[in-house]
Structure formats: structure tokens, C-alpha cells
Amino acid sequence: MKARIWRKLHAEEAKRFDQVYELMGQTAGLTLGDAFGILQSGLTVAEFMARKERSQRKAAIKQARGQVDNALVADFLGAFIEQKTELSVVLAERSLLDTLLSEEAITFTFERTGRLEKLQVVLIARRGDWERLMPTLDRDAKLTQKPAQVARQPDKRPYSDPRPFLPHIGQTVKLVLRNGITVEAPLARVGRFDVLLGEPGHELFIPLHALLRFDAPPAPDDDASDDDAEPDSGA
């Protein structure tokens, strides 16, 4: 079918193609698919591209989380539930003493407090461990008075991808939490959404959403260890 006849038979569709190609001519680097998306959405080019970038970031975070085994952290919380361990639950502006009953996708359920959204939790520790550690911790006075908010969207938080933490397992790291507390201890475990800090039997459970800053020594370089090895003498 000749283009002239097709345009006559499909006038509305032909008009959309004209608009798309006009938009592509006005915007360098715009793909055909994005141009159609912009027209269909009614958004400006800037608005559409910003929404597309957010969607890509969300997909990348979901993929990154899926690459990390969460079993060890899940087992850690499961032991608290099974053993009915008395816990200190640190929130942004206060702490609770309670016993964990269950963990769900976005909530914890405690014996006295009931259901608590995970985003409210800054840290969980055994009661005795936290009472010994708390007086020794540094605090940012401004954040203590006005804790940083947690963004609902994971892509807008300082730390959502757990993979950068993995090379530092076993190293002493420093975490600044959103309520101003600074914790410095060995990184014991990394899960999809949380990390464990401290020595075996005395770990602190810290969600990634509670972090404002993560400081760690350089990750071990496997190549460097090979270079430092003594050359084979051939003897």
C-alpha cells in the first residue's frame, strides 16, 4: 500500500506519527518509543524522562536486592522470635523494650507494642547489649533533636542497594543512623534490606533505610594479595 493511501485510510494514526517525528526532531536523542510514551502520557519531555529514570532506578534496586541472600539475617530474627528474646527496639525519637512475635514484609509484630512499620525501626538489639553499648555511642545533636525522615521510595534513600556492603564483611565499619547515633563495629552479615554489626552473640540489627552514612576501609583487593605473594623460585 502506498504511503499516501495509508495516510488517508489511517488519518489519526498518521497524525500521531507526525507528532512523534516532530517531537524527535525537537529533542536530541529521543527514541521512537519514548516519543510515543510522551504523547500518550501527556507529560512534558522532562517529566516523562524523570519518571522513566525513577522506574529504572527502582528496577535496578529490586534486581540488586535479589542478588543478595537474606537467609542469615532472616534466621537471626527468627531466633529472637523462637527464643522470646527481650529486645531494645530503637526508633527515631524513643526506644521500646519488647519481644518480637513475627516479621512480615513491611512490619514487625511485638508482644506489647503490636504491629510496627519497619520504616520506623532504626536498630534492634538484645536488651543487655544495648544497655551496655548505648552510653558509649557518639550522637549528632541536631539529628537527635530532629531525626532525618525516611523516603517511602527506596530509590530516594541514601542506601538501598545491599551489594556495596558485601566486600566489607568482617571489617570494622562506621554507620551514622538517621537519629544521630554513630555505630562502629565489625560488619557481621548483609541481607537484602538490613545489616548485622558486632561480635557473634551480640549483633545489632540495622535496616538499610536507617542509614545516613556508611564509612568503611577499602575492600580487600584480591589482585593485590596475589602481587604480594613471593615469586616461585622453581626449587
C-alpha positions as a Markdown table, in Angstrom:
| # | Residue | x | y | z |
|---|---|---|---|---|
| 1 | Met | 0.0 | 0.0 | 0.0 |
| 2 | Lys | 1.3 | 3.4 | -0.9 |
| 3 | Ala | 2.0 | 5.8 | 1.9 |
| 4 | Arg | -0.4 | 8.4 | 0.5 |
| 5 | Ile | -3.2 | 5.9 | 0.6 |
| 6 | Trp | -2.3 | 4.5 | 4.0 |
| 7 | Arg | -2.3 | 8.1 | 5.5 |
| 8 | Lys | -5.7 | 8.7 | 4.0 |
| 9 | Leu | -7.1 | 5.4 | 5.5 |
| 10 | His | -5.4 | 5.9 | 8.9 |
| 11 | Ala | -5.5 | 9.6 | 9.4 |
| 12 | Glu | -5.5 | 9.6 | 13.2 |
| 13 | Glu | -2.5 | 7.2 | 13.4 |
| 14 | Ala | -0.7 | 9.1 | 10.7 |
| 15 | Lys | -1.2 | 12.3 | 12.7 |
| 16 | Arg | 0.3 | 10.6 | 15.8 |
| 17 | Phe | 3.4 | 9.6 | 13.8 |
| 18 | Asp | 3.8 | 13.1 | 12.5 |
| 19 | Gln | 3.7 | 14.4 | 16.1 |
| 20 | Val | 6.2 | 11.8 | 17.2 |
| 21 | Tyr | 8.7 | 12.6 | 14.5 |
| 22 | Glu | 8.2 | 16.3 | 15.1 |
| 23 | Leu | 8.9 | 15.7 | 18.8 |
| 24 | Met | 12.0 | 13.6 | 18.0 |
| 25 | Gly | 13.3 | 16.4 | 15.7 |
| 26 | Gln | 12.9 | 18.9 | 18.5 |
| 27 | Thr | 14.6 | 16.7 | 21.2 |
| 28 | Ala | 18.1 | 15.3 | 20.6 |
| 29 | Gly | 18.5 | 11.7 | 21.5 |
| 30 | Leu | 14.8 | 11.0 | 22.0 |
| 31 | Thr | 13.8 | 7.4 | 20.9 |
| 32 | Leu | 10.7 | 6.5 | 19.0 |
| 33 | Gly | 9.4 | 4.6 | 22.0 |
| 34 | Asp | 9.9 | 7.4 | 24.4 |
| 35 | Ala | 8.3 | 9.9 | 22.0 |
| 36 | Phe | 5.2 | 7.8 | 21.8 |
| 37 | Gly | 5.2 | 7.5 | 25.6 |
| 38 | Ile | 5.4 | 11.2 | 26.0 |
| 39 | Leu | 2.5 | 11.8 | 23.7 |
| 40 | Gln | 0.4 | 9.1 | 25.3 |
| 41 | Ser | 1.2 | 10.2 | 28.9 |
| 42 | Gly | 0.5 | 13.9 | 28.3 |
| 43 | Leu | 3.7 | 14.7 | 30.2 |
| 44 | Thr | 6.4 | 17.1 | 29.1 |
| 45 | Val | 9.7 | 15.6 | 27.9 |
| 46 | Ala | 11.4 | 16.4 | 31.2 |
| 47 | Glu | 8.6 | 14.9 | 33.3 |
| 48 | Phe | 8.5 | 11.7 | 31.2 |
| 49 | Met | 12.2 | 11.2 | 31.3 |
| 50 | Ala | 12.3 | 11.8 | 35.1 |
| 51 | Arg | 9.6 | 9.2 | 35.6 |
| 52 | Lys | 11.4 | 6.8 | 33.3 |
| 53 | Glu | 14.7 | 7.3 | 35.3 |
| 54 | Arg | 12.8 | 6.6 | 38.6 |
| 55 | Ser | 11.4 | 3.4 | 37.2 |
| 56 | Gln | 14.8 | 2.3 | 36.0 |
| 57 | Arg | 16.3 | 3.0 | 39.5 |
| 58 | Lys | 13.5 | 1.1 | 41.2 |
| 59 | Ala | 14.1 | -1.9 | 38.9 |
| 60 | Ala | 17.8 | -1.8 | 39.5 |
| 61 | Ile | 17.3 | -1.8 | 43.3 |
| 62 | Lys | 14.9 | -4.7 | 43.1 |
| 63 | Gln | 17.4 | -6.6 | 41.0 |
| 64 | Ala | 20.3 | -5.8 | 43.3 |
| 65 | Arg | 18.3 | -7.0 | 46.4 |
| 66 | Gly | 17.5 | -10.2 | 44.6 |
| 67 | Gln | 21.3 | -10.9 | 44.2 |
| 68 | Val | 21.8 | -11.0 | 48.0 |
| 69 | Asp | 21.0 | -14.0 | 50.1 |
| 70 | Asn | 18.7 | -13.0 | 53.0 |
| 71 | Ala | 18.7 | -16.3 | 54.9 |
| 72 | Leu | 21.3 | -15.4 | 57.6 |
| 73 | Val | 19.5 | -12.2 | 58.6 |
| 74 | Ala | 16.1 | -13.9 | 58.5 |
| 75 | Asp | 17.4 | -16.7 | 60.7 |
| 76 | Phe | 18.8 | -14.1 | 63.1 |
| 77 | Leu | 15.4 | -12.5 | 63.6 |
| 78 | Gly | 13.8 | -16.0 | 63.7 |
| 79 | Ala | 16.0 | -16.9 | 66.6 |
| 80 | Phe | 14.7 | -13.8 | 68.5 |
| 81 | Ile | 11.2 | -14.9 | 67.9 |
| 82 | Glu | 11.8 | -18.5 | 68.8 |
| 83 | Gln | 13.7 | -17.7 | 72.0 |
| 84 | Lys | 11.4 | -14.8 | 73.0 |
| 85 | Thr | 14.5 | -12.6 | 73.5 |
| 86 | Glu | 13.9 | -9.3 | 75.3 |
| 87 | Leu | 14.9 | -6.6 | 72.9 |
| 88 | Ser | 15.6 | -2.9 | 72.8 |
| 89 | Val | 13.9 | -1.5 | 69.7 |
| 90 | Val | 15.3 | 1.9 | 68.8 |
| 91 | Leu | 13.0 | 4.2 | 66.9 |
| 92 | Ala | 13.8 | 7.7 | 65.6 |
| 93 | Glu | 13.0 | 9.5 | 68.9 |
| 94 | Arg | 12.5 | 6.8 | 71.5 |
| 95 | Ser | 13.2 | 3.2 | 72.4 |
| 96 | Leu | 11.0 | 0.3 | 73.4 |
| 97 | Leu | 11.6 | -2.8 | 75.4 |
| 98 | Asp | 9.6 | -5.7 | 73.8 |
| 99 | Thr | 9.6 | -9.2 | 72.4 |
| 100 | Leu | 9.4 | -9.9 | 68.7 |
| 101 | Leu | 6.5 | -12.2 | 67.7 |
| 102 | Ser | 6.7 | -12.1 | 63.9 |
| 103 | Glu | 8.2 | -10.5 | 60.9 |
| 104 | Glu | 6.3 | -9.7 | 57.8 |
| 105 | Ala | 7.2 | -7.9 | 54.5 |
| 106 | Ile | 6.8 | -4.3 | 55.8 |
| 107 | Thr | 6.0 | -4.8 | 59.5 |
| 108 | Phe | 7.2 | -6.3 | 62.8 |
| 109 | Thr | 4.8 | -7.5 | 65.4 |
| 110 | Phe | 5.8 | -7.2 | 69.0 |
| 111 | Glu | 4.2 | -8.6 | 72.1 |
| 112 | Arg | 3.3 | -5.3 | 73.8 |
| 113 | Thr | 3.7 | -2.7 | 71.0 |
| 114 | Gly | 1.8 | -4.7 | 68.4 |
| 115 | Arg | 2.4 | -4.1 | 64.7 |
| 116 | Leu | 5.1 | -1.6 | 63.9 |
| 117 | Glu | 6.1 | -0.5 | 60.4 |
| 118 | Lys | 9.6 | -1.5 | 59.6 |
| 119 | Leu | 10.5 | 2.0 | 58.3 |
| 120 | Gln | 10.1 | 3.3 | 61.9 |
| 121 | Val | 12.8 | 1.0 | 63.2 |
| 122 | Val | 16.4 | 2.3 | 63.4 |
| 123 | Leu | 18.0 | -0.5 | 65.3 |
| 124 | Ile | 17.2 | -3.7 | 67.2 |
| 125 | Ala | 19.5 | -5.3 | 69.8 |
| 126 | Arg | 19.3 | -7.6 | 72.8 |
| 127 | Arg | 18.3 | -5.6 | 75.8 |
| 128 | Gly | 21.5 | -6.2 | 77.7 |
| 129 | Asp | 23.8 | -5.5 | 74.8 |
| 130 | Trp | 22.1 | -2.2 | 74.0 |
| 131 | Glu | 22.1 | -1.0 | 77.6 |
| 132 | Arg | 25.8 | -1.6 | 77.8 |
| 133 | Leu | 26.6 | 0.0 | 74.4 |
| 134 | Met | 24.3 | 3.0 | 74.5 |
| 135 | Pro | 26.2 | 5.2 | 76.9 |
| 136 | Thr | 29.4 | 4.8 | 74.8 |
| 137 | Leu | 27.9 | 5.9 | 71.4 |
| 138 | Asp | 28.5 | 9.2 | 69.7 |
| 139 | Arg | 25.4 | 11.2 | 68.7 |
| 140 | Asp | 24.8 | 14.1 | 66.4 |
| 141 | Ala | 22.8 | 16.6 | 68.5 |
| 142 | Lys | 20.9 | 18.0 | 65.5 |
| 143 | Leu | 19.7 | 14.6 | 64.3 |
| 144 | Thr | 18.9 | 13.6 | 67.9 |
| 145 | Gln | 16.5 | 16.5 | 68.1 |
| 146 | Lys | 15.2 | 16.2 | 64.6 |
| 147 | Pro | 15.8 | 12.8 | 63.0 |
| 148 | Ala | 16.1 | 12.5 | 59.3 |
| 149 | Gln | 13.0 | 11.3 | 57.5 |
| 150 | Val | 12.8 | 8.0 | 55.6 |
| 151 | Ala | 11.7 | 8.3 | 52.0 |
| 152 | Arg | 8.9 | 5.9 | 51.0 |
| 153 | Gln | 10.6 | 5.3 | 47.7 |
| 154 | Pro | 13.8 | 3.1 | 48.1 |
| 155 | Asp | 15.5 | 4.8 | 45.2 |
| 156 | Lys | 15.4 | 8.1 | 47.1 |
| 157 | Arg | 17.1 | 6.7 | 50.2 |
| 158 | Pro | 20.9 | 7.1 | 50.8 |
| 159 | Tyr | 21.3 | 3.3 | 50.9 |
| 160 | Ser | 19.0 | 0.7 | 49.3 |
| 161 | Asp | 21.4 | -1.5 | 47.3 |
| 162 | Pro | 23.0 | -4.0 | 49.8 |
| 163 | Arg | 25.8 | -5.2 | 47.4 |
| 164 | Pro | 28.3 | -2.4 | 48.3 |
| 165 | Phe | 28.3 | -3.7 | 51.9 |
| 166 | Leu | 29.3 | -7.3 | 51.0 |
| 167 | Pro | 33.0 | -6.8 | 50.4 |
| 168 | His | 33.3 | -5.3 | 53.9 |
| 169 | Ile | 32.0 | -8.3 | 55.9 |
| 170 | Gly | 34.5 | -8.9 | 58.8 |
| 171 | Gln | 35.8 | -5.3 | 58.6 |
| 172 | Thr | 35.1 | -2.6 | 61.2 |
| 173 | Val | 32.7 | -0.1 | 59.7 |
| 174 | Lys | 31.1 | 3.1 | 60.9 |
| 175 | Leu | 27.4 | 3.7 | 60.4 |
| 176 | Val | 25.6 | 7.0 | 61.0 |
| 177 | Leu | 21.9 | 6.5 | 61.7 |
| 178 | Arg | 19.1 | 8.8 | 60.9 |
| 179 | Asn | 18.5 | 9.7 | 64.6 |
| 180 | Gly | 22.2 | 10.8 | 65.0 |
| 181 | Ile | 23.6 | 7.6 | 66.6 |
| 182 | Thr | 27.0 | 6.5 | 65.2 |
| 183 | Val | 27.8 | 2.8 | 65.5 |
| 184 | Glu | 31.3 | 1.5 | 64.8 |
| 185 | Ala | 31.7 | -2.3 | 64.9 |
| 186 | Pro | 32.6 | -5.3 | 62.7 |
| 187 | Leu | 30.1 | -5.9 | 59.8 |
| 188 | Ala | 28.9 | -9.4 | 60.5 |
| 189 | Arg | 26.2 | -10.1 | 57.9 |
| 190 | Val | 24.5 | -8.4 | 55.0 |
| 191 | Gly | 20.9 | -9.1 | 54.0 |
| 192 | Arg | 18.7 | -7.7 | 51.3 |
| 193 | Phe | 17.3 | -4.9 | 53.5 |
| 194 | Asp | 19.4 | -5.0 | 56.6 |
| 195 | Val | 22.9 | -5.5 | 58.1 |
| 196 | Leu | 24.2 | -7.1 | 61.3 |
| 197 | Leu | 27.0 | -5.4 | 63.2 |
| 198 | Gly | 29.0 | -6.7 | 66.1 |
| 199 | Glu | 30.5 | -9.8 | 67.5 |
| 200 | Pro | 28.7 | -13.2 | 67.4 |
| 201 | Gly | 26.0 | -13.3 | 70.0 |
| 202 | His | 26.0 | -9.5 | 70.4 |
| 203 | Glu | 24.9 | -8.3 | 67.0 |
| 204 | Leu | 23.0 | -5.2 | 66.2 |
| 205 | Phe | 20.3 | -5.4 | 63.6 |
| 206 | Ile | 20.2 | -2.2 | 61.5 |
| 207 | Pro | 17.9 | -1.7 | 58.5 |
| 208 | Leu | 19.5 | 0.0 | 55.4 |
| 209 | His | 16.7 | 2.6 | 55.4 |
| 210 | Ala | 18.0 | 3.8 | 58.8 |
| 211 | Leu | 21.5 | 4.7 | 57.4 |
| 212 | Leu | 22.6 | 8.2 | 56.5 |
| 213 | Arg | 26.3 | 7.4 | 56.1 |
| 214 | Phe | 28.4 | 4.3 | 55.7 |
| 215 | Asp | 32.2 | 4.5 | 56.2 |
| 216 | Ala | 34.5 | 1.6 | 55.7 |
| 217 | Pro | 38.1 | 0.8 | 54.9 |
| 218 | Pro | 38.9 | -0.1 | 51.3 |
| 219 | Ala | 37.6 | -3.5 | 50.3 |
| 220 | Pro | 40.3 | -6.2 | 50.1 |
| 221 | Asp | 42.0 | -6.4 | 46.7 |
| 222 | Asp | 42.4 | -10.0 | 45.6 |
| 223 | Asp | 44.9 | -8.9 | 42.9 |
| 224 | Ala | 47.0 | -7.1 | 45.5 |
| 225 | Ser | 47.3 | -10.2 | 47.6 |
| 226 | Asp | 48.5 | -12.1 | 44.5 |
| 227 | Asp | 51.1 | -9.5 | 43.8 |
| 228 | Asp | 52.4 | -9.6 | 47.3 |
| 229 | Ala | 53.0 | -13.3 | 47.2 |
| 230 | Glu | 56.6 | -14.4 | 46.9 |
| 231 | Pro | 57.6 | -15.4 | 43.4 |
| 232 | Asp | 58.0 | -19.1 | 42.8 |
| 233 | Ser | 61.8 | -19.9 | 42.9 |
| 234 | Gly | 61.2 | -23.1 | 40.9 |
| 235 | Ala | 63.2 | -25.1 | 43.5 |
